[in-house]
């Protein structure tokens, strides 16, 4: 399917749904040994094709007792998630489990500085947006400013913008002509991307509030924030541009999806679908980019990354996003950005040692000997899982910690059919990573991490999203879906062809050490409706009708070591009838593979975050693009949302206000730990 076919498809109603369709197109040519084939080899290919996989996998995951034990006996495995499960559904507002409050803390457009103007949705400006909370909040992190943890800095990513519900009278603007996008609207979009750092405090009533006078409050955007570069690609020839001949100064960050917090309290912003922001003034008759004037090797590299995606009009007014004018600018995005939230004067740093790809998250942990370990998925169908291990150890010295994300080894995962995982080092001169294969130095390796991983034989995955590590050497990998996987490409770790609902893999690193180069893997759950045999879903039999879900995306581990999973079905929620939500998923003992619904979004919204405070008494979640995805499936509405006619006006429910992406703070009524 060509770009023009997707953009003109009447079934696609907004930019988010167009993104889904573009993500269905893999850029990886290395599909000889995908994760689906690995899973098939492990659990028996015959079982997959005969529909017996659910029984085979259930037995492997939960044991034979899960299939034959009476329900009363199985129920003795008490849930570690102490809350009354929320009922599934889809409507215009959010819902949380009984006994909890879920209050909106920050909405798109809310002032975050003392001098910021009040939000005026009919008269937006870039100058105002630079002092207001950004759009489409995704990752949420928190770092305390006092010992009690009652005052701290909330760090929030703003992934992208939905013009059709953001600006009055505009409609969709992801088509190639960008007919309604003026230079001012483009700058507003850019100012709404990036991140927010804002001080919040917990009042004596137990409620949280934003302090607009906080000295740390600020926005980080691709419009105005100057950043520096560290690691092997710093100053590299392929990062140099007309505006930055040294290759050391980059303006901004974009498409910041998930993220992470370091042990020393800095904020990590993952750059995901950066390719979509690049445009070219040279196009062929089918609205496809013409890369013929680029060197053949550079054109091949851009193609592997999907550059230029041409989702935004930024390149029409900002030359740096037009690859015909600045062919190296795409190489300056797709990195992990470190922000010191306690030092507004410090430049954010793009850390190239962690590799360039469509980063979904950058979750950190420590190795057995105290080194920093970072896990990150490459969120594209048939791409890879990576981890980074620092050379030095974490210390109390900020100067030493500053080096940890610059000096270390990047690895990519290979999942084998015998249940082992092997971490392959992306190091120049190792195996095929040589000049003969296009890698002149380590800078080339990290800039083209995808191509390096291709050559090493990494396992193509079903859209690897968050990889959430736990202190005991365990990692939970969210694989959101892959409807493009064909039956002959199913494997042990990606077991289902046309995998519309995703699955979760559990990795156990050798010796419980996150720096290990080997480990074992197993499937925790296969998502989807377990009552429909052809779906091939695998859950613990105790999972209720409300508890199963599709498309796992973000995740969190709470202070008790429990796994929480947020979903992103996109318009696919029409296949489940369920809003996206947050679920507690059992990972241990007889209850392993049981899931319970805790929170659900309003229609068209994606569940993002989640993040717990250290005392586990507060849970921050983010609702992204409410009122957009799949609104044609909402009974009684059954059409695509626009600014003037949205499926919901959550969270304000003001007839003059469109839906607004928002951060929600969840606490227990009367206080206490969440789900305890």
C-alpha positions in Angstrom: 0.0 0.0 0.0 1.3 3.4 -1.0 1.2 6.6 1.1 -1.5 8.1 -1.2 -3.7 5.0 -0.7 -3.5 5.3 3.1 -4.2 9.0 3.2 -7.2 8.7 0.9 -8.7 5.6 2.5 -12.2 6.6 3.8 -11.9 4.1 6.6 -9.1 6.3 8.2 -10.6 9.2 10.1 -7.8 11.0 11.7 -4.0 11.3 12.0 -3.7 8.7 14.7 -5.5 6.1 12.6 -3.2 7.0 9.7 -0.2 6.4 11.9 -1.5 2.9 12.6 -1.8 2.2 8.9 1.7 3.5 8.3 3.0 1.4 11.2 1.5 -1.6 9.5 4.2 -1.2 6.8 7.4 -2.8 8.0 10.8 -1.3 7.0 12.8 -4.3 8.0 13.9 -6.5 5.1 15.5 -9.1 7.5 12.5 -11.3 8.2 14.1 -14.7 7.8 13.8 -15.6 11.5 11.1 -13.5 13.2 9.9 -13.9 16.7 6.8 -15.7 15.4 8.9 -18.4 14.0 10.8 -18.7 17.2 7.6 -19.1 19.2 6.3 -21.6 16.7 9.4 -23.7 17.0 9.2 -23.6 20.8 5.5 -24.3 21.2 5.0 -26.5 18.1 4.0 -25.0 14.7 1.4 -27.7 14.3 -0.4 -26.4 17.4 -0.6 -22.9 15.9 -2.2 -24.0 12.7 -4.6 -26.5 14.3 -5.9 -24.0 16.9 -4.4 -25.9 19.7 -1.9 -23.3 20.7 -4.1 -21.9 23.5 -4.1 -25.3 25.2 -0.4 -25.9 24.6 0.7 -22.5 25.8 -1.7 -22.6 28.8 -0.2 -25.8 29.9 3.3 -24.4 29.4 2.6 -21.2 31.2 0.2 -22.2 34.0 0.7 -26.0 34.2 -1.9 -28.7 33.7 -3.7 -27.8 36.9 -4.8 -24.6 35.3 -6.7 -26.6 32.7 -8.2 -29.3 34.9 -8.5 -28.1 38.5 -11.9 -27.2 39.7 -12.6 -23.4 39.8 -13.1 -23.5 43.5 -9.6 -24.9 44.0 -8.0 -22.5 41.5 -9.6 -19.6 43.3 -7.4 -20.3 46.3 -4.6 -18.4 44.5 -5.5 -15.0 45.9 -4.9 -11.9 43.8 -2.1 -9.6 45.0 -4.1 -6.7 43.5 -6.5 -5.8 46.3 -9.2 -3.8 44.5 -12.7 -4.6 43.1 -12.3 -5.0 39.4 -13.7 -2.3 37.2 -16.3 -3.3 34.6 -15.2 -3.1 31.0 -16.9 -0.7 28.5 -16.5 2.4 26.3 -18.1 5.7 26.9 -17.3 9.5 27.0 -15.6 9.7 30.4 -12.9 7.9 32.5 -13.6 5.3 35.3 -11.5 4.0 38.2 -12.0 1.0 40.5 -14.3 1.5 43.5 -12.7 3.1 46.5 -10.3 5.3 44.4 -10.4 8.8 43.1 -9.1 9.8 39.7 -8.8 13.6 39.3 -7.5 15.6 36.4 -4.2 17.3 37.3 -3.0 18.9 34.1 -4.8 19.4 30.7 -3.5 20.6 27.4 -3.2 24.3 27.5 -3.1 24.7 31.3 -0.6 27.5 32.3 2.6 26.1 33.8 4.4 29.4 34.5 3.3 32.4 36.5 3.4 34.6 33.4 1.5 32.2 31.1 -1.7 33.4 29.6 -4.9 31.5 30.3 -5.7 28.9 27.6 -7.8 30.4 24.7 -8.5 27.5 22.3 -9.9 29.9 19.7 -6.9 32.1 19.7 -3.9 29.9 20.1 -0.3 31.2 19.6 3.1 29.5 19.7 4.3 32.0 22.4 1.4 31.0 24.7 1.8 27.3 24.0 5.5 27.5 25.1 4.2 28.4 28.6 1.3 26.0 28.6 1.0 22.2 29.1 1.6 20.5 25.8 -0.5 18.1 23.7 -0.9 14.3 23.8 0.8 13.6 27.1 2.4 10.2 27.0 5.2 9.2 29.5 4.8 10.5 33.1 7.7 10.5 35.6 8.1 12.0 39.0 11.1 12.9 41.2 10.7 14.1 44.8 11.9 17.5 46.0 11.5 16.7 49.7 12.1 13.7 52.0 8.4 13.1 52.5 7.8 12.9 48.7 4.9 15.4 49.0 6.5 17.9 46.7 8.2 17.0 43.5 8.7 17.5 39.7 6.3 15.9 37.3 8.0 15.1 33.9 5.7 14.6 31.0 6.3 13.7 27.3 4.1 15.2 24.6 4.1 12.8 21.7 2.3 14.4 18.8 -0.7 16.6 17.8 -4.2 15.9 16.3 -5.0 18.9 14.3 -8.5 17.8 13.5 -9.6 18.2 17.2 -6.9 20.8 18.2 -7.7 23.7 15.8 -11.1 25.1 14.9 -12.3 24.6 11.3 -9.1 22.8 10.1 -9.7 19.1 9.8 -7.1 16.4 9.1 -3.7 17.7 8.0 -1.6 14.6 7.5 -2.2 14.5 3.8 0.7 15.6 1.5 -0.9 19.0 0.5 -1.2 20.2 4.1 -3.8 22.7 2.7 -4.7 24.4 6.0 -1.3 24.6 7.7 -0.1 28.2 8.1 3.4 29.0 9.5 1.8 30.1 12.7 -0.2 26.8 13.1 3.0 24.9 12.4 4.8 26.7 15.1 1.9 26.1 17.6 2.2 22.4 16.7 5.9 22.4 17.4 5.4 24.2 20.6 2.9 21.6 21.7 5.4 18.8 21.2 8.3 17.8 23.5 8.0 17.7 27.2 6.9 19.5 30.4 8.6 19.8 33.8 6.3 21.2 36.5 6.4 21.4 40.3 3.5 19.7 42.0 2.7 19.3 45.7 0.4 17.1 47.8 -1.8 19.2 50.1 -2.9 18.2 53.6 -6.2 17.1 52.1 -4.4 14.4 50.2 -5.0 16.1 46.8 -2.2 17.1 44.4 -2.0 20.5 42.8 0.3 22.2 40.2 2.4 25.1 41.5 2.5 27.6 38.6 5.2 29.5 40.5 7.6 26.6 40.7 11.1 27.7 39.8 11.7 24.5 37.8 8.6 24.8 35.6 9.4 24.8 31.9 8.6 23.4 28.4 11.0 21.5 26.2 10.1 21.6 22.5 11.4 21.1 18.9 10.7 24.8 18.3 13.1 26.4 20.8 15.1 24.1 23.1 18.8 23.9 22.4 20.4 20.5 23.1 23.9 19.0 22.9 25.1 15.6 21.9 27.2 12.9 23.7 28.6 9.5 22.8 30.1 8.0 19.7 28.1 10.1 17.2 28.7 13.4 18.8 30.2 15.7 16.1 30.0 12.9 13.5 30.0 14.0 9.9 26.5 12.5 9.4 25.1 14.8 12.2 26.4 18.0 10.7 24.1 20.5 9.0 24.3 24.0 7.4 23.1 25.5 10.7 25.3 23.2 12.8 28.6 22.4 11.0 30.1 21.0 14.2 27.3 18.4 14.6 27.0 19.2 18.3 23.9 21.5 18.7 20.4 20.3 17.9 17.2 22.3 18.3 14.6 20.2 20.1 13.1 16.8 20.5 9.9 15.3 19.0 7.5 12.4 19.1 8.5 11.7 22.7 6.5 8.6 23.5 7.5 6.6 26.6 10.5 7.5 28.7 12.2 6.8 32.0 13.8 8.2 35.1 17.4 7.6 36.1 18.5 6.5 39.6 20.0 10.0 40.1 16.7 11.7 39.2 17.1 12.9 35.6 14.4 12.5 33.0 14.8 10.5 29.9 12.8 11.3 26.8 12.5 8.7 24.1 12.3 9.9 20.5 10.0 7.5 18.7 8.4 8.1 15.3 10.8 10.9 14.3 10.6 9.9 10.6 7.1 11.3 10.2 8.2 14.9 10.7 10.5 14.9 7.7 9.3 16.2 4.3 10.9 16.7 1.0 10.2 19.2 -1.7 11.1 16.6 -4.2 8.2 14.1 -4.8 7.1 11.9 -7.6 3.6 11.7 -9.1 2.4 9.3 -6.4 3.3 11.7 -3.5 6.3 9.6 -2.7 9.6 11.1 -1.7 12.2 11.3 -4.5 15.5 10.4 -2.9 17.4 10.0 -6.2 19.7 13.0 -5.5 20.9 11.5 -2.3 24.0 9.2 -2.2 22.6 5.6 -2.7 23.9 4.5 0.7 22.2 7.4 2.5 19.0 6.8 0.6 19.0 3.2 1.7 19.6 4.2 5.3 16.7 6.7 5.3 14.4 4.0 3.7 15.2 1.6 6.6 14.0 4.3 9.0 11.0 5.3 7.0 12.4 8.8 6.3 10.7 11.0 5.1 7.3 10.0 6.6 5.7 13.3 5.5 3.1 13.4 8.3 3.6 17.0 9.1 4.1 20.3 7.2 7.1 21.4 9.2 9.4 21.1 6.3 7.4 23.6 4.3 8.4 26.4 6.6 11.5 25.1 8.5 14.2 24.0 6.1 15.8 21.6 8.6 12.8 19.3 8.2 13.1 19.2 4.4 15.6 16.4 3.6 16.2 17.9 0.1 17.8 20.8 1.9 19.2 19.1 5.0 19.7 15.4 4.3 21.5 14.9 7.7 18.8 16.3 9.9 16.9 13.0 10.3 20.1 11.5 11.8 19.8 14.0 14.7 16.6 12.4 15.9 15.7 9.0 17.1 17.8 9.2 20.3 17.4 9.2 24.0 17.4 12.7 25.5 18.4 13.3 29.1 17.0 16.3 31.0 18.0 17.5 34.4 14.7 18.6 35.8 16.4 20.3 38.8 18.6 22.5 36.6 16.6 24.6 34.0 19.9 26.1 32.8 21.4 22.8 31.8 21.1 21.8 28.2 19.4 18.5 27.5 21.7 15.8 26.1 21.0 13.5 23.2 22.9 10.3 24.2 24.0 8.5 21.0 25.6 5.5 22.7 22.0 4.2 23.2 21.4 3.9 19.5 19.1 5.6 17.0 15.8 3.9 16.3 12.1 4.5 17.2 12.6 4.3 20.9 9.6 3.2 22.9 10.7 4.0 26.4 14.0 3.9 28.2 13.5 2.1 31.5 16.5 2.0 33.8 17.8 -0.4 36.4 21.1 -1.5 37.9 23.3 -4.5 37.3 24.6 -6.8 40.1 27.8 -4.7 40.2 26.0 -1.3 40.2 26.2 -0.4 36.5 23.3 1.4 34.7 21.2 -0.8 32.4 18.6 0.7 30.0 16.0 -1.3 28.1 14.3 0.1 25.0 12.0 -1.3 22.3 12.0 -0.2 18.7 8.3 0.4 18.1 7.8 -0.8 14.5 6.5 -4.1 13.3 9.4 -6.6 12.8 11.9 -4.5 14.7 14.0 -5.2 17.8 14.5 -5.1 21.6 17.7 -3.4 22.8 19.5 -2.8 26.0 22.5 -0.6 27.0 24.9 -1.4 29.8 27.2 1.4 31.1 30.9 0.9 31.6 31.0 2.8 35.0 28.9 2.3 38.1 26.2 4.5 39.6 27.5 6.8 42.3 26.6 9.8 44.4 28.8 12.0 42.2 26.8 13.8 39.5 29.9 14.2 37.4 30.5 10.4 37.3 26.8 9.7 36.6 26.9 12.1 33.7 29.2 9.7 31.8 27.0 6.6 32.3 24.8 7.2 29.3 27.8 8.1 27.1 30.2 5.3 27.8 28.9 1.7 27.6 27.8 -1.1 25.3 24.5 -1.3 23.3 23.1 -4.8 22.7 20.2 -6.2 20.6 18.2 -9.3 21.5 18.0 -12.6 19.7 15.3 -14.9 21.0 16.0 -18.6 20.3 13.5 -21.4 20.1 14.9 -23.3 23.1 13.8 -20.4 25.3 17.1 -18.6 25.6 17.7 -15.0 24.8 21.1 -13.8 23.6 22.3 -10.2 23.8 24.4 -9.3 20.7 26.8 -6.3 21.1 26.6 -3.5 18.5 30.3 -2.7 18.6 32.2 -1.6 15.5 34.6 -4.2 14.2 32.5 -7.0 15.8 31.4 -9.6 13.3 29.9 -7.9 10.2 29.9 -4.4 11.7 32.9 -3.3 9.6 33.7 -0.6 7.0 33.1 -3.2 4.2 29.5 -3.3 5.3 29.0 0.4 5.6 30.1 1.0 9.2 33.2 3.2 9.2 33.2 3.7 12.9 31.1 3.3 16.1 29.2 6.5 15.1 27.9 4.8 12.0 26.9 1.8 14.1 24.7 3.8 16.5 23.3 6.1 13.8 22.3 3.0 11.9 21.5 0.8 14.8 18.7 -0.9 12.9 21.0 -1.9 10.0 23.6 -3.1 12.4 21.0 -5.2 14.2 19.9 -6.6 10.9 23.4 -7.8 10.1 23.8 -9.4 13.6 20.7 -11.5 13.2 18.5 -10.0 15.9 14.9 -11.3 16.2 12.2 -9.2 14.5 9.4 -8.7 17.0 5.7 -7.9 17.0 6.1 -4.1 17.7 8.3 -4.1 20.9 7.1 -1.3 23.1 7.9 -0.8 26.8 10.4 -3.2 28.4 10.0 -2.9 32.1 12.8 -4.3 34.3 12.4 -5.5 37.9 15.2 -5.6 40.4 15.3 -9.4 40.4 16.7 -9.7 36.9 13.3 -9.9 35.3 12.1 -7.9 32.3 8.5 -7.7 31.0 8.4 -6.8 27.2 5.2 -5.5 25.8 4.5 -6.6 22.2 1.6 -4.6 21.1 0.4 -6.3 17.9 1.5 -7.2 14.3 -1.3 -7.7 11.9 1.2 -8.1 9.0 2.8 -11.3 10.4 2.0 -14.1 7.9 1.5 -17.7 9.0 4.9 -18.9 7.7 6.5 -16.1 9.8 5.2 -17.2 13.1 7.9 -18.2 15.6 8.5 -19.1 19.2 8.5 -15.6 20.7 5.9 -14.2 18.2 3.5 -17.2 18.0 0.5 -15.9 16.2 0.1 -14.9 12.6 -2.0 -11.8 12.0 -1.4 -10.9 15.7 -4.0 -8.2 16.2 -3.9 -8.2 20.0 -0.2 -8.6 21.1 1.4 -10.5 23.9 3.8 -10.1 26.8 7.2 -11.8 27.1 9.0 -12.3 30.4 12.8 -12.4 30.3 14.9 -13.8 33.2 18.5 -12.6 32.9 21.2 -15.1 33.9 22.1 -14.9 37.6 19.4 -12.3 38.0 21.9 -9.8 36.6 20.6 -7.2 34.1 24.1 -6.9 32.6 24.1 -10.6 31.6 24.5 -11.4 27.9 22.2 -14.4 28.1 18.9 -15.2 29.7 15.7 -17.2 29.3 12.3 -16.1 28.0 8.7 -17.3 28.2 5.3 -15.9 27.2 3.4 -14.4 30.1 0.1 -13.9 28.3 -1.2 -13.8 24.7 -3.7 -11.0 24.5 -7.2 -10.9 23.1 -10.6 -12.5 23.9 -10.0 -16.0 25.3 -13.6 -17.0 24.5 -12.9 -16.7 20.8 -10.8 -19.8 19.8 -9.4 -18.4 16.6 -7.8 -15.4 18.5 -5.5 -17.8 20.3 -5.5 -15.8 23.5 -3.9 -17.3 26.6 -4.8 -16.1 30.1 -5.0 -17.7 33.4 -8.5 -19.2 33.6 -9.3 -16.9 36.6 -9.2 -13.8 34.3 -12.7 -12.3 34.0 -14.4 -10.9 31.0 -13.4 -7.4 32.2 -9.8 -8.5 32.8 -8.5 -9.6 29.4 -7.1 -6.9 27.1 -5.5 -6.2 23.7 -2.4 -4.3 22.6 -0.2 -3.9 25.7 1.9 -0.8 25.5 3.3 1.1 28.5 4.0 -0.7 31.8 5.1 -0.1 35.4 6.5 -2.0 38.3 5.2 -0.8 41.7 7.1 -0.9 45.0 5.7 -4.4 45.7 7.2 -5.7 42.4 3.8 -6.0 40.7 3.3 -5.5 37.0 0.8 -2.9 35.7 0.0 -2.7 32.0 -1.5 0.1 29.9 -3.1 -0.6 26.5 -3.1 1.2 23.2 -5.5 -0.4 20.8 -5.9 2.6 18.5 -9.0 2.2 16.4 -8.8 -1.6 17.0 -10.8 -1.1 20.2 -13.7 -1.6 17.9 -12.7 -5.3 17.8 -12.9 -5.6 21.5 -15.5 -3.1 22.5 -13.3 -2.0 25.3 -11.7 1.4 26.0 -8.0 1.4 26.6 -7.1 1.0 30.3 -4.7 0.0 33.0 -4.6 -3.5 34.3 -2.8 -5.3 37.1 -1.2 -8.5 35.7 -0.1 -11.3 38.0 3.3 -12.7 37.2 4.0 -15.2 40.0 2.6 -18.5 41.3 -0.8 -20.1 40.6 -2.3 -16.7 39.7 0.3 -16.0 37.0 -1.4 -14.7 33.9 -4.4 -13.3 35.7 -5.4 -9.7 34.8 -7.7 -7.2 36.5 -9.0 -3.9 35.1 -8.3 -0.9 37.3 -8.8 2.2 35.2 -10.3 2.9 31.8 -10.1 5.9 29.4 -12.9 7.9 27.7 -13.6 6.9 24.1 -10.8 7.4 21.6 -8.2 7.9 24.3 -5.0 5.9 24.8 -3.8 4.8 28.2 -0.3 6.2 28.9 2.1 6.6 31.9 1.6 4.9 34.4 4.0 6.0 37.2 3.8 5.3 41.0 5.3 7.5 43.7 7.8 5.6 45.9 5.3 5.3 48.7 2.8 3.7 46.3 0.1 6.0 47.5 -0.2 8.0 44.3 -0.5 6.8 40.7 -0.1 9.1 37.7 -1.6 8.1 34.4 -2.0 10.0 31.1 -4.9 10.0 28.7 -3.7 10.8 25.2 -5.8 11.9 22.2 -9.3 11.5 23.9 -12.2 11.5 21.5 -10.1 10.5 18.4 -9.4 6.8 17.8 -12.1 4.6 16.4 -15.0 7.0 17.3 -17.0 5.6 14.4 -17.5 2.5 16.6 -19.0 4.4 19.5 -22.7 3.5 19.6 -24.8 6.6 19.1 -21.9 8.7 17.7 -20.6 6.5 14.8 -18.6 9.1 12.9 -15.1 10.6 13.0 -14.5 13.4 15.6 -13.7 17.0 14.6 -13.0 20.1 16.7 -16.6 21.2 16.3 -18.2 17.7 16.6 -16.1 15.5 18.9 -17.2 12.1 20.3 -16.5 13.5 23.8 -15.5 16.8 25.4 -13.6 15.1 28.2 -12.3 16.3 30.7 -14.1 19.7 30.7 -17.4 18.7 29.1 -17.6 22.4 28.1 -19.5 22.9 24.7 -16.9 25.5 23.8 -13.9 23.2 24.5 -12.7 20.2 22.4 -11.3 17.1 24.2 -8.0 17.8 25.9 -5.3 15.2 26.6 -4.7 15.2 30.4 -2.7 13.8 33.2 -4.9 12.1 35.9 -3.8 11.5 39.5 -5.2 8.4 41.3 -5.3 8.0 45.0 -7.1 5.7 47.5 -10.1 7.2 49.3 -8.9 7.8 52.8 -5.3 7.4 51.8 -3.0 4.4 51.7 -1.2 2.3 49.1 -2.7 1.6 45.7 -4.3 -1.9 45.4 -3.1 -3.0 48.9 
